[in-house]
Amino acid sequence: MTSLVVVRHGRTAANAAGLLLGHLDVELDPLGRAQAVALADAVGRSGPPITAVVSSPLRRAVETAEAFGQPVQVDDRFIEVDYGEWDGMAVADVAAATWAEWQADPHFSPTAGESLHRVGERVAQACRDWAERADGGCVLVATHVSPVKAAVGWSLGADVNWTCHVDPASITRIDVAAGRPRLRSFNETGHLVGVAVT
């Protein structure tokens, strides 16, 4: 059996400000860096040894992956959804009717952006590929909100984009046996209790 440990990156200043953060390439803030350290410690203590560390190409995910102290392999398929012209906007600044349209249609994409359906396709393929390559090992994937949801959706065979919440530096675990995924845990955050900027 192969294990995929899918983690969301630590906090950024844009996350803290409530901004939509897609392909904008920002670094972790001080709290985010502390969260990444706590995340790596928690994963190291609570599961099988990590045999590969994979990351989205964006800096905030790579910084989170680097906390695991192993070589980081970048896979572009784990990049965050492309918000197009919305990237960097406050959620409140997106027209309510447009936001509702996005929630109702998985094929909807912001202008110059990407649909959640497309995110789901690329993340599912990436998960299948890494599960096959791991051959019984444990792969750590450092990524973003939408790809975490896409990985969960892949494991459940369902669209969960608007029905779950993913915290910064949270842990989601998916086991894969004979090519079939099974969700083992979702959005673990106990390791973040008491984490603060030091």
Z-matrix of the N, CA and C atoms (Angstrom, degrees):
N
C 1 1.459
C 2 1.529 1 110.12
N 3 1.315 2 115.89 1 138.46
C 4 1.459 3 123.10 2 176.91
C 5 1.519 4 109.36 3 -101.78
N 6 1.322 5 116.72 4 144.99
C 7 1.459 6 121.15 5 176.16
C 8 1.524 7 109.27 6 -116.08
N 9 1.323 8 116.25 7 133.45
C 10 1.457 9 122.51 8 170.20
C 11 1.526 10 107.02 9 -109.68
N 12 1.323 11 115.68 10 121.01
C 13 1.465 12 120.91 11 175.38
C 14 1.523 13 106.12 12 -105.60
N 15 1.310 14 116.00 13 107.51
C 16 1.461 15 122.12 14 -173.03
C 17 1.525 16 108.20 15 -104.20
N 18 1.326 17 116.26 16 118.32
C 19 1.458 18 120.02 17 -176.28
C 20 1.527 19 110.37 18 -119.57
N 21 1.320 20 114.82 19 145.27
C 22 1.454 21 119.11 20 171.26
C 23 1.522 22 108.07 21 -86.35
N 24 1.316 23 116.70 22 145.38
C 25 1.462 24 121.13 23 178.49
C 26 1.528 25 111.26 24 -61.17
N 27 1.338 26 116.18 25 161.94
C 28 1.455 27 121.35 26 175.16
C 29 1.521 28 111.80 27 -68.35
N 30 1.318 29 115.09 28 175.06
C 31 1.465 30 120.85 29 -173.72
C 32 1.525 31 112.44 30 -68.83
N 33 1.323 32 115.15 31 148.40
C 34 1.463 33 123.02 32 171.52
C 35 1.525 34 108.01 33 -119.71
N 36 1.319 35 116.45 34 166.42
C 37 1.462 36 119.83 35 176.93
C 38 1.522 37 110.81 36 -61.81
N 39 1.337 38 117.23 37 -36.06
C 40 1.463 39 120.81 38 178.74
C 41 1.520 40 111.15 39 -65.40
N 42 1.342 41 117.45 40 -40.30
C 43 1.461 42 120.17 41 175.68
C 44 1.524 43 110.44 42 -60.42
N 45 1.316 44 115.97 43 -45.92
C 46 1.466 45 120.85 44 -177.93
C 47 1.524 46 111.33 45 -62.36
N 48 1.327 47 116.80 46 -29.51
C 49 1.468 48 121.67 47 -178.99
C 50 1.527 49 112.58 48 -86.94
N 51 1.344 50 117.79 49 -1.57
C 52 1.454 51 120.87 50 178.58
C 53 1.509 52 114.40 51 75.85
N 54 1.329 53 116.88 52 28.64
C 55 1.460 54 120.81 53 -179.33
C 56 1.523 55 110.81 54 -93.17
N 57 1.323 56 116.25 55 149.11
C 58 1.455 57 120.86 56 171.30
C 59 1.526 58 107.86 57 -70.38
N 60 1.308 59 116.08 58 126.92
C 61 1.454 60 120.22 59 -173.40
C 62 1.524 61 108.34 60 -128.37
N 63 1.326 62 115.31 61 101.10
C 64 1.453 63 121.08 62 -179.54
C 65 1.503 64 111.42 63 -104.26
N 66 1.337 65 116.67 64 -101.54
C 67 1.460 66 121.12 65 -177.70
C 68 1.526 67 113.40 66 -87.89
N 69 1.326 68 118.55 67 -3.71
C 70 1.461 69 118.96 68 173.07
C 71 1.522 70 108.51 69 -57.39
N 72 1.324 71 116.30 70 132.40
C 73 1.467 72 119.86 71 -171.57
C 74 1.521 73 110.10 72 -101.96
N 75 1.308 74 115.95 73 92.63
C 76 1.468 75 121.71 74 -177.51
C 77 1.521 76 109.83 75 -115.57
N 78 1.320 77 114.79 76 159.12
C 79 1.469 78 119.56 77 -179.90
C 80 1.524 79 110.81 78 -93.14
N 81 1.310 80 115.24 79 167.90
C 82 1.459 81 120.93 80 174.11
C 83 1.518 82 109.53 81 -65.97
N 84 1.336 83 116.24 82 148.60
C 85 1.457 84 118.86 83 171.40
C 86 1.528 85 107.90 84 -86.09
N 87 1.340 86 119.37 85 176.01
C 88 1.471 87 119.78 86 -177.43
C 89 1.530 88 113.54 87 -55.55
N 90 1.333 89 117.06 88 -40.63
C 91 1.462 90 118.69 89 177.44
C 92 1.520 91 110.30 90 -65.76
N 93 1.319 92 117.40 91 -39.79
C 94 1.458 93 120.74 92 178.59
C 95 1.513 94 112.61 93 -60.13
N 96 1.327 95 116.95 94 -37.72
C 97 1.463 96 119.81 95 178.00
C 98 1.530 97 110.88 96 -67.62
N 99 1.328 98 116.93 97 -39.03
C 100 1.468 99 120.28 98 176.36
C 101 1.530 100 110.45 99 -65.62
N 102 1.323 101 116.48 100 -38.56
C 103 1.462 102 120.07 101 177.24
C 104 1.520 103 111.37 102 -63.31
N 105 1.319 104 117.59 103 -39.23
C 106 1.462 105 120.63 104 179.96
C 107 1.523 106 111.26 105 -62.67
N 108 1.322 107 116.70 106 -40.19
C 109 1.464 108 120.54 107 177.84
C 110 1.527 109 110.35 108 -63.93
N 111 1.333 110 116.71 109 -45.43
C 112 1.466 111 120.79 110 179.32
C 113 1.524 112 110.95 111 -63.88
N 114 1.309 113 116.21 112 -38.09
C 115 1.458 114 122.14 113 178.74
C 116 1.530 115 110.89 114 -61.97
N 117 1.317 116 115.76 115 -49.50
C 118 1.466 117 119.87 116 -179.28
C 119 1.526 118 111.07 117 -61.52
N 120 1.325 119 116.55 118 -40.27
C 121 1.465 120 120.47 119 178.43
C 122 1.524 121 110.70 120 -63.56
N 123 1.339 122 116.92 121 -43.29
C 124 1.464 123 120.86 122 -178.31
C 125 1.519 124 111.25 123 -64.88
N 126 1.318 125 117.21 124 -44.77
C 127 1.466 126 120.36 125 179.65
C 128 1.527 127 109.94 126 -64.01
N 129 1.323 128 116.41 127 -40.57
C 130 1.456 129 120.49 128 -179.48
C 131 1.517 130 113.29 129 -63.48
N 132 1.336 131 116.73 130 -30.00
C 133 1.461 132 121.05 131 -177.81
C 134 1.519 133 114.17 132 -91.89
N 135 1.335 134 117.96 133 -10.15
C 136 1.462 135 118.79 134 -167.53
C 137 1.516 136 115.58 135 -123.24
N 138 1.302 137 117.38 136 14.53
C 139 1.460 138 117.47 137 -178.83
C 140 1.505 139 111.66 138 -162.26
N 141 1.331 140 116.30 139 -173.91
C 142 1.468 141 120.07 140 178.38
C 143 1.523 142 110.55 141 -67.72
N 144 1.310 143 117.13 142 160.22
C 145 1.468 144 120.04 143 178.47
C 146 1.525 145 111.92 144 -58.25
N 147 1.322 146 115.84 145 141.18
C 148 1.451 147 121.72 146 178.52
C 149 1.532 148 108.50 147 -75.75
N 150 1.323 149 116.94 148 127.14
C 151 1.463 150 120.90 149 179.96
C 152 1.527 151 112.74 150 -101.78
N 153 1.335 152 117.37 151 -16.67
C 154 1.462 153 121.40 152 176.57
C 155 1.519 154 108.68 153 -154.66
N 156 1.327 155 116.00 154 141.66
C 157 1.463 156 122.25 155 176.30
C 158 1.525 157 107.61 156 -116.33
N 159 1.322 158 115.54 157 122.77
C 160 1.460 159 122.64 158 -175.48
C 161 1.522 160 107.90 159 -121.70
N 162 1.333 161 116.46 160 145.51
C 163 1.461 162 119.70 161 -178.38
C 164 1.519 163 111.90 162 -141.69
N 165 1.313 164 114.35 163 150.98
C 166 1.460 165 121.69 164 161.21
C 167 1.529 166 107.51 165 -56.49
N 168 1.322 167 118.70 166 156.26
C 169 1.464 168 119.96 167 178.64
C 170 1.528 169 114.40 168 -75.15
N 171 1.323 170 118.40 169 -10.06
C 172 1.460 171 120.07 170 -175.88
C 173 1.526 172 111.38 171 -77.27
N 174 1.330 173 115.39 172 144.05
C 175 1.451 174 122.91 173 -170.75
C 176 1.529 175 113.16 174 -54.39
N 177 1.330 176 117.40 175 -42.17
C 178 1.464 177 119.97 176 -176.75
C 179 1.527 178 111.88 177 -63.23
N 180 1.331 179 116.79 178 -33.86
C 181 1.462 180 120.38 179 177.07
C 182 1.522 181 110.90 180 -77.24
N 183 1.330 182 116.91 181 -41.27
C 184 1.472 183 120.24 182 179.34
C 185 1.530 184 110.20 183 -62.39
N 186 1.326 185 117.63 184 -42.83
C 187 1.469 186 120.30 185 177.94
C 188 1.521 187 111.15 186 -60.45
N 189 1.317 188 116.54 187 -39.10
C 190 1.467 189 120.36 188 177.76
C 191 1.524 190 110.09 189 -65.98
N 192 1.327 191 116.97 190 -44.09
C 193 1.467 192 120.91 191 179.33
C 194 1.525 193 111.51 192 -62.66
N 195 1.330 194 117.04 193 -36.90
C 196 1.463 195 120.54 194 -177.88
C 197 1.523 196 112.31 195 -64.96
N 198 1.327 197 117.88 196 -21.81
C 199 1.467 198 120.81 197 178.61
C 200 1.528 199 111.76 198 -64.34
N 201 1.333 200 117.49 199 -16.77
C 202 1.460 201 120.83 200 -179.40
C 203 1.525 202 112.39 201 -82.03
N 204 1.333 203 117.49 202 -7.68
C 205 1.455 204 121.25 203 172.90
C 206 1.506 205 115.20 204 70.94
N 207 1.317 206 117.80 205 23.51
C 208 1.462 207 122.26 206 177.96
C 209 1.525 208 108.85 207 -126.18
N 210 1.331 209 117.24 208 162.33
C 211 1.469 210 119.29 209 175.15
C 212 1.524 211 110.54 210 -56.71
N 213 1.317 212 116.20 211 138.74
C 214 1.466 213 121.77 212 -177.84
C 215 1.527 214 109.47 213 -104.64
N 216 1.311 215 115.97 214 125.81
C 217 1.460 216 122.03 215 175.57
C 218 1.530 217 108.35 216 -101.88
N 219 1.317 218 116.88 217 124.32
C 220 1.462 219 121.39 218 -178.30
C 221 1.528 220 110.12 219 -88.26
N 222 1.325 221 115.18 220 131.95
C 223 1.465 222 121.77 221 174.74
C 224 1.523 223 107.22 222 -127.10
N 225 1.329 224 116.00 223 111.10
C 226 1.465 225 120.95 224 -176.05
C 227 1.522 226 113.40 225 -60.09
N 228 1.317 227 117.59 226 -20.12
C 229 1.465 228 120.22 227 -178.01
C 230 1.524 229 112.26 228 -69.01
N 231 1.328 230 117.09 229 -15.75
C 232 1.462 231 120.59 230 179.06
C 233 1.532 232 112.63 231 -94.65
N 234 1.335 233 117.95 232 10.76
C 235 1.461 234 121.25 233 177.96
C 236 1.537 235 109.62 234 -66.78
N 237 1.332 236 115.84 235 155.41
C 238 1.461 237 120.77 236 178.60
C 239 1.523 238 110.53 237 -64.97
N 240 1.336 239 116.43 238 160.34
C 241 1.461 240 121.19 239 174.38
C 242 1.527 241 108.90 240 -55.53
N 243 1.308 242 116.19 241 144.28
C 244 1.458 243 121.01 242 176.83
C 245 1.528 244 108.41 243 -86.42
N 246 1.328 245 116.37 244 110.10
C 247 1.458 246 120.88 245 -179.72
C 248 1.529 247 112.96 246 -79.08
N 249 1.320 248 117.46 247 -2.54
C 250 1.453 249 119.73 248 179.23
C 251 1.513 250 111.87 249 57.41
N 252 1.331 251 116.81 250 -127.76
C 253 1.468 252 120.96 251 -176.86
C 254 1.526 253 112.77 252 -69.77
N 255 1.313 254 117.60 253 -10.72
C 256 1.469 255 120.27 254 177.46
C 257 1.526 256 112.79 255 -84.71
N 258 1.313 257 118.24 256 -13.35
C 259 1.464 258 120.58 257 -173.48
C 260 1.532 259 110.35 258 -57.39
N 261 1.324 260 115.74 259 125.08
C 262 1.453 261 121.70 260 179.96
C 263 1.520 262 114.10 261 89.55
N 264 1.336 263 117.90 262 -4.60
C 265 1.459 264 121.49 263 178.73
C 266 1.529 265 110.69 264 -81.19
N 267 1.324 266 115.78 265 154.07
C 268 1.459 267 120.36 266 169.47
C 269 1.530 268 108.06 267 -72.97
N 270 1.318 269 117.02 268 141.34
C 271 1.457 270 120.88 269 178.70
C 272 1.526 271 110.46 270 -54.45
N 273 1.323 272 116.03 271 -39.46
C 274 1.468 273 120.90 272 -178.00
C 275 1.518 274 113.03 273 -63.53
N 276 1.329 275 118.05 274 -18.38
C 277 1.461 276 121.55 275 -178.66
C 278 1.527 277 113.05 276 -87.53
N 279 1.326 278 117.22 277 -7.06
C 280 1.465 279 120.45 278 175.27
C 281 1.525 280 107.58 279 -84.63
N 282 1.322 281 117.32 280 130.89
C 283 1.461 282 121.46 281 -178.36
C 284 1.528 283 110.54 282 -54.92
N 285 1.319 284 116.30 283 134.85
C 286 1.462 285 121.56 284 -176.59
C 287 1.528 286 111.97 285 -57.29
N 288 1.334 287 116.72 286 -40.34
C 289 1.467 288 119.97 287 -179.51
C 290 1.524 289 111.07 288 -65.47
N 291 1.326 290 116.48 289 -37.63
C 292 1.466 291 120.77 290 179.64
C 293 1.523 292 110.22 291 -69.12
N 294 1.317 293 116.38 292 -41.75
C 295 1.474 294 120.82 293 178.07
C 296 1.526 295 109.86 294 -62.15
N 297 1.325 296 116.74 295 -41.50
C 298 1.463 297 120.80 296 178.77
C 299 1.530 298 110.96 297 -64.21
N 300 1.325 299 116.37 298 -37.69
C 301 1.467 300 120.32 299 177.43
C 302 1.521 301 110.48 300 -62.45
N 303 1.333 302 116.39 301 -41.54
C 304 1.453 303 120.73 302 178.76
C 305 1.528 304 110.94 303 -62.79
N 306 1.338 305 116.35 304 -42.73
C 307 1.457 306 120.32 305 -179.98
C 308 1.521 307 112.51 306 -65.32
N 309 1.330 308 116.53 307 -29.24
C 310 1.462 309 120.73 308 -176.06
C 311 1.520 310 113.49 309 -85.46
N 312 1.328 311 117.36 310 -18.10
C 313 1.466 312 120.51 311 -172.12
C 314 1.521 313 110.77 312 -133.93
N 315 1.337 314 118.20 313 107.92
C 316 1.466 315 120.38 314 -178.87
C 317 1.533 316 113.33 315 -64.90
N 318 1.328 317 117.44 316 -15.65
C 319 1.465 318 120.89 317 178.69
C 320 1.528 319 112.30 318 -91.89
N 321 1.333 320 117.32 319 -4.70
C 322 1.462 321 120.77 320 177.22
C 323 1.523 322 109.63 321 -67.74
N 324 1.330 323 116.47 322 141.66
C 325 1.468 324 119.60 323 173.31
C 326 1.522 325 109.20 324 -136.83
N 327 1.336 326 117.50 325 143.03
C 328 1.463 327 119.81 326 173.51
C 329 1.527 328 109.63 327 -61.05
N 330 1.313 329 117.19 328 158.61
C 331 1.463 330 120.54 329 178.34
C 332 1.527 331 110.06 330 -54.34
N 333 1.338 332 115.99 331 126.94
C 334 1.470 333 123.96 332 -178.69
C 335 1.523 334 111.98 333 65.42
N 336 1.334 335 116.53 334 17.07
C 337 1.458 336 120.03 335 -178.28
C 338 1.519 337 112.83 336 -112.38
N 339 1.318 338 116.07 337 -153.32
C 340 1.460 339 123.19 338 -170.01
C 341 1.523 340 109.61 339 -135.78
N 342 1.313 341 116.99 340 145.14
C 343 1.461 342 120.62 341 178.02
C 344 1.527 343 110.98 342 -82.66
N 345 1.317 344 115.83 343 155.73
C 346 1.457 345 120.40 344 176.20
C 347 1.533 346 110.72 345 -68.90
N 348 1.309 347 116.87 346 -27.45
C 349 1.462 348 119.90 347 174.46
C 350 1.522 349 110.38 348 -60.59
N 351 1.316 350 116.12 349 -44.02
C 352 1.472 351 120.61 350 179.30
C 353 1.527 352 110.47 351 -64.74
N 354 1.327 353 117.40 352 -41.64
C 355 1.472 354 120.46 353 176.39
C 356 1.525 355 109.37 354 -57.37
N 357 1.331 356 116.15 355 -45.57
C 358 1.457 357 120.26 356 -179.30
C 359 1.512 358 112.70 357 -59.94
N 360 1.326 359 116.89 358 -40.51
C 361 1.472 360 120.70 359 179.96
C 362 1.520 361 111.35 360 -64.13
N 363 1.338 362 116.74 361 -47.92
C 364 1.469 363 118.20 362 -175.01
C 365 1.533 364 111.62 363 -71.50
N 366 1.341 365 116.78 364 -36.22
C 367 1.466 366 119.40 365 179.73
C 368 1.527 367 110.88 366 -69.87
N 369 1.318 368 117.56 367 -41.14
C 370 1.468 369 119.96 368 178.01
C 371 1.526 370 110.97 369 -59.66
N 372 1.333 371 116.98 370 -42.70
C 373 1.461 372 119.71 371 178.98
C 374 1.524 373 110.95 372 -65.61
N 375 1.333 374 116.34 373 -40.25
C 376 1.467 375 119.93 374 178.51
C 377 1.528 376 110.60 375 -63.32
N 378 1.331 377 117.20 376 -42.76
C 379 1.465 378 120.32 377 178.73
C 380 1.520 379 111.18 378 -62.45
N 381 1.329 380 116.28 379 -43.98
C 382 1.473 381 119.21 380 177.95
C 383 1.520 382 110.94 381 -60.98
N 384 1.323 383 116.80 382 -44.11
C 385 1.463 384 120.58 383 -178.42
C 386 1.515 385 111.87 384 -63.04
N 387 1.329 386 116.84 385 -46.56
C 388 1.462 387 119.53 386 -177.84
C 389 1.519 388 111.96 387 -69.74
N 390 1.319 389 117.45 388 -34.62
C 391 1.462 390 119.80 389 176.03
C 392 1.526 391 110.44 390 -63.01
N 393 1.319 392 116.31 391 -39.48
C 394 1.467 393 120.46 392 178.83
C 395 1.526 394 111.17 393 -69.76
N 396 1.326 395 116.68 394 -42.35
C 397 1.468 396 120.57 395 -179.42
C 398 1.525 397 111.78 396 -67.15
N 399 1.324 398 116.87 397 -32.91
C 400 1.465 399 120.74 398 -175.88
C 401 1.519 400 111.83 399 -68.86
N 402 1.343 401 116.98 400 -30.42
C 403 1.461 402 121.95 401 174.56
C 404 1.521 403 111.99 402 49.48
N 405 1.324 404 116.27 403 55.81
C 406 1.456 405 120.55 404 176.95
C 407 1.514 406 114.25 405 94.08
N 408 1.316 407 118.02 406 -4.02
C 409 1.458 408 120.85 407 178.85
C 410 1.520 409 112.40 408 -88.21
N 411 1.319 410 115.16 409 -166.24
C 412 1.459 411 121.86 410 -178.93
C 413 1.531 412 108.81 411 -124.75
N 414 1.329 413 116.08 412 120.51
C 415 1.455 414 122.09 413 -177.49
C 416 1.523 415 109.24 414 -106.82
N 417 1.331 416 116.12 415 127.12
C 418 1.457 417 122.15 416 174.57
C 419 1.526 418 107.91 417 -94.47
N 420 1.327 419 117.04 418 126.09
C 421 1.457 420 122.44 419 178.71
C 422 1.520 421 108.83 420 -117.55
N 423 1.331 422 116.72 421 117.19
C 424 1.469 423 121.63 422 176.84
C 425 1.521 424 108.19 423 -98.83
N 426 1.333 425 116.17 424 119.31
C 427 1.450 426 119.34 425 -172.24
C 428 1.526 427 110.82 426 -148.47
N 429 1.344 428 117.35 427 -147.25
C 430 1.461 429 123.08 428 -168.17
C 431 1.525 430 110.55 429 -132.77
N 432 1.328 431 116.03 430 178.09
C 433 1.466 432 121.03 431 -176.19
C 434 1.527 433 112.33 432 -54.06
N 435 1.329 434 116.98 433 -58.13
C 436 1.466 435 119.18 434 -173.58
C 437 1.524 436 112.97 435 -64.32
N 438 1.341 437 119.67 436 -42.22
C 439 1.461 438 118.50 437 175.70
C 440 1.533 439 113.72 438 -65.29
N 441 1.341 440 118.22 439 -33.71
C 442 1.468 441 118.52 440 174.79
C 443 1.520 442 109.35 441 -60.72
N 444 1.343 443 116.63 442 -47.71
C 445 1.462 444 120.04 443 178.67
C 446 1.525 445 111.19 444 -61.17
N 447 1.321 446 116.77 445 -38.35
C 448 1.465 447 120.04 446 178.55
C 449 1.524 448 111.18 447 -64.39
N 450 1.331 449 117.37 448 -39.53
C 451 1.467 450 120.81 449 177.90
C 452 1.531 451 110.44 450 -65.07
N 453 1.324 452 116.69 451 -41.32
C 454 1.464 453 120.47 452 176.92
C 455 1.530 454 109.65 453 -63.46
N 456 1.336 455 116.35 454 -44.50
C 457 1.459 456 119.84 455 178.06
C 458 1.515 457 112.26 456 -59.30
N 459 1.334 458 116.46 457 -40.28
C 460 1.460 459 121.03 458 176.64
C 461 1.527 460 110.62 459 -60.62
N 462 1.327 461 116.35 460 -43.72
C 463 1.467 462 119.95 461 -177.06
C 464 1.529 463 112.06 462 -68.30
N 465 1.342 464 116.35 463 -30.92
C 466 1.464 465 120.60 464 -177.50
C 467 1.526 466 113.70 465 -96.73
N 468 1.343 467 116.58 466 -12.72
C 469 1.449 468 119.58 467 -174.59
C 470 1.513 469 111.93 468 67.29
N 471 1.343 470 116.11 469 37.13
C 472 1.466 471 120.34 470 -175.96
C 473 1.523 472 109.75 471 -147.36
N 474 1.323 473 116.12 472 157.98
C 475 1.457 474 122.32 473 175.17
C 476 1.524 475 108.09 474 -88.23
N 477 1.332 476 116.49 475 113.61
C 478 1.471 477 120.20 476 -177.17
C 479 1.525 478 111.84 477 -116.88
N 480 1.343 479 116.93 478 15.08
C 481 1.460 480 120.00 479 -172.86
C 482 1.522 481 114.01 480 -55.67
N 483 1.319 482 117.26 481 -36.29
C 484 1.471 483 119.97 482 -174.56
C 485 1.513 484 112.18 483 -112.64
N 486 1.328 485 117.56 484 12.03
C 487 1.460 486 119.94 485 -175.71
C 488 1.520 487 113.29 486 -120.40
N 489 1.329 488 117.41 487 10.68
C 490 1.461 489 119.47 488 177.29
C 491 1.527 490 110.09 489 -147.12
N 492 1.314 491 116.02 490 161.11
C 493 1.463 492 123.44 491 -178.44
C 494 1.525 493 108.69 492 -120.44
N 495 1.332 494 116.31 493 138.01
C 496 1.466 495 121.29 494 -179.01
C 497 1.530 496 108.72 495 -121.75
N 498 1.323 497 116.58 496 117.70
C 499 1.457 498 121.69 497 -179.49
C 500 1.528 499 112.11 498 -82.31
N 501 1.341 500 117.35 499 154.10
C 502 1.468 501 119.83 500 172.15
C 503 1.528 502 110.30 501 -57.69
N 504 1.312 503 115.63 502 141.39
C 505 1.470 504 123.24 503 176.03
C 506 1.525 505 113.18 504 59.17
N 507 1.334 506 116.78 505 27.39
C 508 1.465 507 120.93 506 176.72
C 509 1.525 508 110.44 507 -87.54
N 510 1.331 509 114.60 508 163.30
C 511 1.469 510 122.27 509 -177.05
C 512 1.523 511 109.48 510 -118.25
N 513 1.322 512 115.83 511 131.77
C 514 1.467 513 122.55 512 172.74
C 515 1.525 514 106.86 513 -126.97
N 516 1.328 515 116.67 514 134.67
C 517 1.466 516 120.87 515 -175.94
C 518 1.526 517 110.33 516 -119.72
N 519 1.330 518 115.12 517 131.99
C 520 1.457 519 121.90 518 179.43
C 521 1.522 520 108.29 519 -129.57
N 522 1.313 521 116.81 520 124.99
C 523 1.457 522 121.63 521 174.31
C 524 1.521 523 108.75 522 -95.58
N 525 1.324 524 116.27 523 145.03
C 526 1.463 525 121.09 524 178.97
C 527 1.524 526 108.03 525 -130.39
N 528 1.325 527 115.81 526 119.83
C 529 1.461 528 121.40 527 178.11
C 530 1.520 529 108.55 528 -128.37
N 531 1.325 530 116.41 529 129.59
C 532 1.470 531 122.33 530 -178.97
C 533 1.526 532 110.89 531 52.57
N 534 1.332 533 115.89 532 37.31
C 535 1.459 534 121.03 533 177.75
C 536 1.508 535 115.23 534 79.80
N 537 1.320 536 117.99 535 0.06
C 538 1.463 537 121.44 536 -177.02
C 539 1.527 538 110.15 537 -106.24
N 540 1.331 539 117.71 538 121.33
C 541 1.462 540 120.61 539 -179.12
C 542 1.527 541 112.03 540 -82.30
N 543 1.332 542 114.68 541 152.51
C 544 1.463 543 121.16 542 176.01
C 545 1.524 544 108.02 543 -143.63
N 546 1.312 545 117.16 544 123.31
C 547 1.460 546 121.66 545 179.02
C 548 1.518 547 109.48 546 -71.46
N 549 1.332 548 116.66 547 123.36
C 550 1.454 549 121.12 548 -179.95
C 551 1.519 550 112.37 549 -100.52
N 552 1.337 551 117.14 550 -36.62
C 553 1.463 552 119.80 551 176.08
C 554 1.517 553 108.07 552 -155.38
N 555 1.340 554 115.23 553 160.00
C 556 1.457 555 120.20 554 -177.10
C 557 1.526 556 110.62 555 -141.17
N 558 1.331 557 116.38 556 132.59
C 559 1.463 558 123.32 557 171.15
C 560 1.534 559 112.89 558 56.15
N 561 1.326 560 116.47 559 45.38
C 562 1.472 561 119.67 560 174.53
C 563 1.528 562 109.09 561 -66.45
N 564 1.335 563 116.82 562 130.85
C 565 1.468 564 120.75 563 -178.90
C 566 1.528 565 113.25 564 -135.59
N 567 1.313 566 118.44 565 3.98
C 568 1.457 567 120.75 566 -177.44
C 569 1.522 568 113.52 567 -57.81
N 570 1.321 569 116.57 568 -29.52
C 571 1.463 570 121.02 569 -179.05
C 572 1.520 571 112.48 570 -69.65
N 573 1.337 572 117.15 571 -11.89
C 574 1.476 573 120.56 572 -176.88
C 575 1.530 574 112.23 573 -94.53
N 576 1.331 575 117.04 574 -5.17
C 577 1.459 576 119.62 575 179.07
C 578 1.532 577 109.82 576 -62.14
N 579 1.287 578 116.52 577 124.32
C 580 1.461 579 120.87 578 179.18
C 581 1.516 580 115.20 579 83.55
N 582 1.328 581 118.57 580 -2.65
C 583 1.456 582 120.49 581 179.26
C 584 1.530 583 108.49 582 -71.71
N 585 1.324 584 115.35 583 130.17
C 586 1.464 585 120.87 584 -179.03
C 587 1.508 586 108.89 585 -145.88
N 588 1.318 587 115.31 586 166.70
C 589 1.462 588 120.52 587 176.68
C 590 1.516 589 108.95 588 -66.89
N 591 1.334 590 116.61 589 130.60
C 592 1.473 591 119.45 590 178.87
C 593 1.512 592 110.43 591 -116.94
